[in-house]
Amino acid sequence: MPNISVNTSHGLTLIELMIALSIGMIILGALTSTFILQRKAYNTQEQVIEMTQIARAAMDIIGREVRMAGYFNLSNPMQRDSAAKPHFVGIPNTIARLEILADLTGDGDTDDENEQIIYTFDSVNKMIRRNTGGGAQPFAENIQAFSFLYFDADGNPATSDAAIRKIRITITARTVKSDPLNPGSGASTLTLIEEVSPRNLRFR
């Protein structure tokens, strides 16, 4: 008896092919959307980390330098301006800038490096500038606000240079770009507040 082979395999019909392509496109679209969202979340988190590091580093350095304000060698008393003002002022009571004076070398003046430090806020370029005698150099960028308040020994606002015993420093940092996950919300911000009591000021 002759062998008869029957081919039972079938190819894909056009409808089956269209269904398979549609399912594939749906899956690919879902994977692409997930990747894009994860990428945006990663970029946002990266900006937040950078903003936090900048704010904390700036606060740490400013706080450390403020704590040295008013230092001088007791055997070589300081005079701020002249014999008419014999009391050395470690932090002048100024609104527009945070000025720190310390006779770190003990030579009776504040003319040496890092003995007079001035911090100012550049609102146009969103940064804190630091001046040690060579001009106001960029110190911390992407800063939305920088302020400081002076208090006396009782915690009341200081009314004179000599009354200052504590400084409240406030830094508000911002991310470089707006949050892509929250359109219209603007840049993320972080506010740090620290109160510093320079130990040398109580000897004034």
MARVO-554139 format. One record per residue: residue number from 1; x negated, y, z of N, C-alpha, C in turn; residue in one letter. Coordinates in steps of 0.1 Angstrom, whole numbers, always signed. Example, Ala and Ser with C-alpha at 12.3 -4.5 7.8 and 13.67 -1.06 7.14 Angstrom:
2
[1, [-132, -57, +78], [-123, -45, +78], [-132, -33, +78], 'a']
[2, [-128, -22, +71], [-137, -11, +71], [-129, +0, +79], 's']
This chain:
204
[1, [-9, -12, +0], [+0, +0, +0], [-9, +12, +0], 'm']
[2, [-7, +22, -9], [-15, +34, -9], [-13, +43, +3], 'p']
[3, [-25, +49, +8], [-25, +58, +19], [-19, +72, +15], 'n']
[4, [-10, +77, +23], [-4, +90, +20], [-7, +99, +31], 'i']
[5, [-14, +110, +29], [-17, +119, +40], [-8, +132, +38], 's']
[6, [-3, +136, +50], [+6, +147, +50], [-1, +159, +57], 'v']
[7, [-3, +170, +52], [-9, +182, +58], [+2, +189, +66], 'n']
[8, [+1, +188, +80], [+11, +194, +88], [+6, +207, +94], 't']
[9, [-6, +212, +91], [-11, +225, +96], [-5, +236, +88], 's']
[10, [-2, +247, +96], [+4, +259, +89], [-4, +271, +92], 'h']
[11, [-5, +281, +84], [-12, +293, +87], [-2, +303, +94], 'g']
[12, [-8, +314, +98], [+0, +324, +105], [+10, +331, +95], 'l']
[13, [+22, +333, +100], [+31, +341, +91], [+28, +355, +93], 't']
[14, [+33, +364, +85], [+31, +378, +86], [+36, +383, +99], 'l']
[15, [+48, +378, +103], [+54, +383, +116], [+45, +379, +128], 'i']
[16, [+40, +367, +128], [+32, +362, +139], [+19, +371, +140], 'e']
[17, [+13, +374, +128], [+1, +382, +127], [+4, +396, +133], 'l']
[18, [+15, +402, +129], [+19, +415, +134], [+21, +415, +149], 'm']
[19, [+27, +405, +155], [+29, +403, +169], [+16, +402, +176], 'i']
[20, [+7, +394, +171], [-6, +393, +177], [-14, +406, +177], 'a']
[21, [-14, +413, +166], [-21, +426, +165], [-15, +436, +175], 'l']
[22, [-1, +436, +176], [+5, +445, +185], [+1, +443, +200], 's']
[23, [+1, +430, +204], [-3, +426, +217], [-18, +430, +220], 'i']
[24, [-26, +428, +210], [-40, +431, +211], [-42, +446, +213], 'g']
[25, [-34, +454, +205], [-35, +469, +206], [-30, +474, +220], 'm']
[26, [-20, +468, +225], [-15, +471, +238], [-25, +469, +249], 'i']
[27, [-32, +457, +248], [-42, +453, +258], [-54, +463, +257], 'i']
[28, [-58, +465, +244], [-69, +474, +242], [-66, +489, +247], 'l']
[29, [-54, +493, +245], [-50, +507, +250], [-50, +507, +265], 'g']
[30, [-45, +497, +271], [-45, +497, +286], [-60, +497, +291], 'a']
[31, [-68, +489, +285], [-82, +489, +290], [-89, +502, +288], 'l']
[32, [-86, +508, +276], [-92, +522, +273], [-88, +532, +283], 't']
[33, [-74, +532, +286], [-69, +542, +296], [-75, +540, +310], 's']
[34, [-77, +527, +314], [-83, +524, +327], [-97, +529, +327], 't']
[35, [-104, +526, +316], [-118, +531, +316], [-120, +546, +317], 'f']
[36, [-111, +553, +310], [-111, +568, +310], [-108, +573, +324], 'i']
[37, [-98, +567, +331], [-94, +571, +344], [-106, +569, +354], 'l']
[38, [-112, +557, +353], [-123, +554, +361], [-135, +563, +359], 'q']
[39, [-137, +567, +347], [-148, +576, +343], [-145, +590, +349], 'r']
[40, [-133, +595, +348], [-129, +607, +354], [-131, +607, +369], 'k']
[41, [-126, +596, +375], [-128, +595, +390], [-142, +595, +394], 'a']
[42, [-151, +588, +386], [-165, +588, +389], [-171, +601, +388], 'y']
[43, [-168, +609, +377], [-173, +622, +375], [-169, +632, +387], 'n']
[44, [-156, +630, +391], [-151, +639, +401], [-158, +636, +414], 't']
[45, [-160, +623, +418], [-167, +619, +430], [-181, +624, +430], 'q']
[46, [-187, +623, +418], [-201, +628, +417], [-202, +642, +420], 'e']
[47, [-193, +650, +415], [-193, +665, +417], [-190, +668, +432], 'q']
[48, [-182, +660, +438], [-179, +662, +452], [-191, +659, +461], 'v']
[49, [-198, +648, +457], [-210, +645, +465], [-221, +656, +463], 'i']
[50, [-222, +661, +451], [-232, +672, +449], [-228, +684, +456], 'e']
[51, [-215, +688, +456], [-211, +700, +463], [-213, +698, +478], 'm']
[52, [-211, +686, +484], [-213, +684, +498], [-228, +685, +502], 't']
[53, [-236, +679, +493], [-250, +680, +496], [-256, +694, +496], 'q']
[54, [-251, +702, +486], [-256, +716, +485], [-251, +724, +498], 'i']
[55, [-239, +722, +502], [-233, +730, +513], [-241, +726, +526], 'a']
[56, [-242, +713, +528], [-249, +708, +540], [-264, +712, +541], 'r']
[57, [-270, +711, +530], [-285, +715, +529], [-286, +730, +532], 'a']
[58, [-277, +738, +526], [-278, +753, +528], [-275, +756, +543], 'a']
[59, [-265, +750, +549], [-262, +752, +563], [-273, +748, +572], 'm']
[60, [-279, +737, +569], [-290, +732, +577], [-302, +741, +577], 'd']
[61, [-306, +746, +566], [-317, +755, +565], [-314, +768, +571], 'i']
[62, [-303, +774, +568], [-299, +787, +574], [-298, +786, +589], 'i']
[63, [-292, +775, +594], [-291, +773, +609], [-304, +772, +615], 'g']
[64, [-313, +765, +609], [-327, +763, +615], [-334, +776, +615], 'r']
[65, [-333, +784, +605], [-340, +797, +605], [-333, +807, +615], 'e']
[66, [-320, +807, +616], [-313, +815, +625], [-318, +812, +640], 'v']
[67, [-320, +799, +643], [-324, +795, +656], [-337, +801, +660], 'r']
[68, [-346, +805, +650], [-359, +811, +653], [-358, +826, +654], 'm']
[69, [-347, +832, +652], [-346, +846, +652], [-350, +852, +665], 'a']
[70, [-357, +863, +665], [-361, +869, +677], [-373, +864, +684], 'g']
[71, [-380, +854, +678], [-392, +849, +684], [-403, +859, +684], 'y']
[72, [-410, +861, +695], [-422, +869, +695], [-431, +864, +706], 'f']
[73, [-444, +868, +706], [-454, +864, +716], [-453, +874, +727], 'n']
[74, [-450, +868, +739], [-448, +877, +751], [-460, +886, +754], 'l']
[75, [-472, +881, +750], [-484, +888, +753], [-487, +899, +742], 's']
[76, [-478, +899, +732], [-480, +909, +721], [-466, +914, +718], 'n']
[77, [-460, +922, +726], [-446, +926, +724], [-443, +933, +711], 'p']
[78, [-431, +930, +705], [-427, +936, +693], [-421, +949, +694], 'm']
[79, [-422, +958, +684], [-415, +970, +683], [-409, +970, +669], 'q']
[80, [-396, +971, +668], [-389, +970, +655], [-393, +981, +646], 'r']
[81, [-391, +994, +650], [-393, +1005, +641], [-404, +1014, +646], 'd']
[82, [-402, +1018, +658], [-412, +1028, +664], [-411, +1027, +679], 's']
[83, [-419, +1035, +686], [-419, +1035, +700], [-406, +1040, +706], 'a']
[84, [-398, +1046, +698], [-385, +1051, +702], [-375, +1039, +703], 'a']
[85, [-378, +1028, +696], [-369, +1016, +696], [-378, +1004, +700], 'k']
[86, [-382, +1003, +713], [-391, +993, +717], [-386, +979, +717], 'p']
[87, [-373, +977, +717], [-367, +964, +718], [-367, +957, +704], 'h']
[88, [-373, +946, +703], [-374, +938, +690], [-360, +932, +688], 'f']
[89, [-355, +934, +676], [-342, +929, +672], [-344, +917, +663], 'v']
[90, [-339, +905, +668], [-340, +893, +660], [-331, +892, +648], 'g']
[91, [-318, +897, +651], [-308, +896, +640], [-300, +910, +641], 'i']
[92, [-302, +918, +631], [-295, +931, +630], [-280, +928, +628], 'p']
[93, [-271, +936, +634], [-257, +935, +632], [-252, +941, +619], 'n']
[94, [-254, +934, +608], [-250, +939, +595], [-239, +930, +589], 't']
[95, [-231, +936, +581], [-220, +929, +575], [-224, +924, +561], 'i']
[96, [-231, +931, +553], [-234, +927, +539], [-244, +916, +538], 'a']
[97, [-252, +914, +548], [-263, +904, +547], [-266, +898, +561], 'r']
[98, [-272, +886, +561], [-276, +880, +573], [-292, +881, +573], 'l']
[99, [-297, +889, +582], [-311, +892, +583], [-317, +885, +595], 'e']
[100, [-328, +878, +593], [-334, +871, +604], [-349, +876, +606], 'i']
[101, [-352, +880, +618], [-366, +885, +621], [-372, +877, +632], 'l']
[102, [-384, +872, +629], [-392, +865, +639], [-407, +867, +637], 'a']
[103, [-414, +869, +648], [-428, +871, +647], [-435, +857, +649], 'd']
[104, [-434, +849, +639], [-438, +835, +639], [-453, +834, +642], 'l']
[105, [-461, +843, +637], [-476, +842, +639], [-480, +849, +652], 't']
[106, [-471, +856, +659], [-474, +862, +672], [-484, +874, +671], 'g']
[107, [-484, +880, +659], [-494, +892, +657], [-487, +905, +659], 'd']
[108, [-475, +905, +664], [-469, +918, +668], [-461, +925, +656], 'g']
[109, [-459, +918, +645], [-451, +924, +634], [-443, +912, +627], 'd']
[110, [-435, +916, +618], [-428, +907, +610], [-431, +908, +595], 't']
[111, [-444, +911, +592], [-448, +913, +579], [-453, +901, +572], 'd']
[112, [-455, +890, +579], [-460, +878, +573], [-449, +869, +567], 'd']
[113, [-453, +859, +559], [-444, +851, +552], [-434, +844, +561], 'e']
[114, [-421, +845, +556], [-410, +839, +563], [-407, +845, +577], 'n']
[115, [-412, +857, +580], [-409, +863, +592], [-397, +873, +591], 'e']
[116, [-394, +876, +579], [-382, +884, +576], [-374, +878, +565], 'q']
[117, [-363, +872, +568], [-355, +865, +558], [-341, +871, +557], 'i']
[118, [-337, +874, +545], [-324, +880, +542], [-316, +871, +533], 'i']
[119, [-304, +868, +538], [-294, +860, +530], [-283, +869, +526], 'y']
[120, [-280, +868, +513], [-268, +876, +508], [-260, +867, +499], 't']
[121, [-247, +871, +497], [-238, +864, +488], [-236, +871, +475], 'f']
[122, [-239, +864, +464], [-238, +869, +451], [-224, +864, +446], 'd']
[123, [-214, +872, +447], [-200, +868, +443], [-198, +867, +428], 's']
[124, [-206, +874, +421], [-205, +873, +406], [-210, +860, +401], 'v']
[125, [-221, +855, +405], [-227, +843, +401], [-224, +831, +410], 'n']
[126, [-216, +833, +420], [-212, +823, +430], [-224, +816, +436], 'k']
[127, [-232, +823, +443], [-244, +817, +449], [-248, +825, +461], 'm']
[128, [-256, +818, +470], [-263, +825, +481], [-277, +828, +477], 'i']
[129, [-282, +840, +479], [-295, +843, +476], [-303, +845, +489], 'r']
[130, [-316, +842, +488], [-325, +842, +499], [-337, +851, +495], 'r']
[131, [-341, +860, +504], [-352, +870, +501], [-361, +869, +513], 'n']
[132, [-374, +866, +510], [-384, +866, +521], [-395, +876, +518], 't']
[133, [-391, +885, +509], [-401, +896, +505], [-404, +897, +490], 'g']
[134, [-401, +886, +483], [-404, +886, +469], [-391, +888, +460], 'g']
[135, [-381, +893, +466], [-368, +895, +458], [-358, +884, +462], 'g']
[136, [-345, +887, +459], [-334, +878, +462], [-334, +867, +452], 'a']
[137, [-339, +855, +457], [-339, +843, +448], [-327, +834, +450], 'q']
[138, [-323, +827, +440], [-311, +818, +442], [-315, +807, +452], 'p']
[139, [-306, +805, +462], [-308, +796, +472], [-298, +784, +472], 'f']
[140, [-285, +787, +470], [-275, +777, +469], [-265, +781, +459], 'a']
[141, [-263, +773, +448], [-253, +776, +438], [-240, +770, +440], 'e']
[142, [-230, +775, +432], [-216, +770, +433], [-210, +772, +447], 'n']
[143, [-213, +784, +452], [-207, +788, +465], [-196, +798, +463], 'i']
[144, [-185, +795, +468], [-173, +803, +466], [-172, +814, +477], 'q']
[145, [-177, +812, +489], [-177, +822, +499], [-188, +819, +509], 'a']
[146, [-193, +830, +515], [-204, +829, +525], [-202, +841, +534], 'f']
[147, [-200, +838, +547], [-198, +849, +557], [-204, +845, +570], 's']
[148, [-205, +856, +579], [-211, +854, +592], [-205, +864, +601], 'f']
[149, [-203, +860, +614], [-198, +868, +624], [-208, +868, +636], 'l']
[150, [-209, +879, +643], [-218, +880, +655], [-210, +881, +668], 'y']
[151, [-215, +873, +678], [-208, +873, +691], [-218, +876, +702], 'f']
[152, [-212, +882, +713], [-221, +884, +725], [-221, +872, +734], 'd']
[153, [-226, +873, +745], [-228, +862, +755], [-214, +857, +760], 'a']
[154, [-204, +866, +760], [-191, +862, +764], [-182, +857, +753], 'd']
[155, [-187, +856, +741], [-179, +851, +730], [-171, +861, +723], 'g']
[156, [-173, +874, +726], [-166, +885, +720], [-174, +890, +708], 'n']
[157, [-168, +897, +698], [-176, +903, +687], [-186, +912, +692], 'p']
[158, [-199, +910, +688], [-210, +919, +692], [-208, +933, +686], 'a']
[159, [-211, +943, +695], [-209, +957, +690], [-223, +963, +688], 't']
[160, [-233, +956, +690], [-247, +962, +688], [-257, +951, +685], 's']
[161, [-268, +955, +680], [-279, +945, +677], [-283, +937, +690], 'd']
[162, [-285, +944, +700], [-290, +938, +713], [-280, +929, +719], 'a']
[163, [-267, +930, +716], [-257, +922, +722], [-255, +908, +715], 'a']
[164, [-261, +907, +704], [-259, +894, +696], [-265, +882, +704], 'i']
[165, [-257, +872, +706], [-262, +860, +712], [-258, +847, +704], 'r']
[166, [-248, +849, +695], [-243, +837, +687], [-239, +842, +674], 'k']
[167, [-241, +834, +663], [-237, +837, +650], [-229, +826, +644], 'i']
[168, [-217, +829, +639], [-208, +819, +633], [-210, +820, +618], 'r']
[169, [-215, +810, +612], [-218, +809, +597], [-208, +801, +590], 'i']
[170, [-202, +806, +579], [-192, +799, +572], [-196, +798, +557], 't']
[171, [-197, +786, +552], [-200, +784, +538], [-189, +776, +531], 'i']
[172, [-184, +781, +520], [-174, +774, +512], [-180, +771, +498], 't']
[173, [-183, +758, +496], [-189, +754, +483], [-178, +749, +474], 'a']
[174, [-181, +748, +461], [-171, +744, +451], [-177, +735, +441], 'r']
[175, [-169, +727, +435], [-174, +718, +424], [-176, +726, +411], 't']
[176, [-185, +722, +402], [-188, +729, +390], [-175, +730, +381], 'v']
[177, [-168, +719, +380], [-156, +718, +371], [-144, +716, +379], 'k']
[178, [-132, +718, +373], [-120, +715, +379], [-118, +700, +380], 's']
[179, [-109, +696, +389], [-106, +682, +391], [-98, +677, +379], 'd']
[180, [-103, +668, +370], [-96, +663, +359], [-84, +654, +362], 'p']
[181, [-84, +649, +374], [-73, +640, +379], [-61, +648, +384], 'l']
[182, [-63, +661, +386], [-53, +670, +391], [-53, +683, +383], 'n']
[183, [-48, +682, +370], [-49, +694, +362], [-42, +706, +368], 'p']
[184, [-48, +718, +367], [-42, +730, +373], [-46, +732, +387], 'g']
[185, [-52, +722, +394], [-55, +724, +408], [-68, +732, +410], 's']
[186, [-76, +734, +399], [-88, +741, +400], [-99, +733, +406], 'g']
[187, [-111, +739, +409], [-122, +732, +415], [-120, +728, +429], 'a']
[188, [-125, +716, +433], [-125, +712, +447], [-134, +721, +455], 's']
[189, [-131, +723, +468], [-139, +731, +477], [-141, +724, +490], 't']
[190, [-152, +728, +497], [-156, +723, +510], [-161, +734, +518], 'l']
[191, [-155, +736, +530], [-159, +747, +539], [-166, +741, +551], 't']
[192, [-178, +746, +554], [-185, +742, +566], [-186, +754, +575], 'l']
[193, [-184, +752, +588], [-186, +763, +598], [-195, +758, +609], 'i']
[194, [-205, +766, +612], [-214, +763, +623], [-217, +775, +631], 'e']
[195, [-217, +773, +644], [-220, +784, +654], [-234, +781, +659], 'e']
[196, [-243, +791, +658], [-257, +789, +661], [-260, +800, +672], 'v']
[197, [-267, +795, +683], [-271, +804, +694], [-286, +804, +694], 's']
[198, [-292, +814, +688], [-307, +815, +688], [-312, +817, +702], 'p']
[199, [-321, +807, +706], [-325, +807, +720], [-334, +819, +724], 'r']
[200, [-340, +826, +714], [-348, +837, +717], [-341, +850, +720], 'n']
[201, [-328, +851, +715], [-321, +863, +717], [-317, +866, +732], 'l']
[202, [-316, +856, +740], [-312, +858, +754], [-323, +865, +762], 'r']
[203, [-335, +866, +756], [-346, +872, +763], [-347, +887, +760], 'f']
[204, [-338, +892, +751], [-338, +906, +748], [-335, +915, +760], 'r']
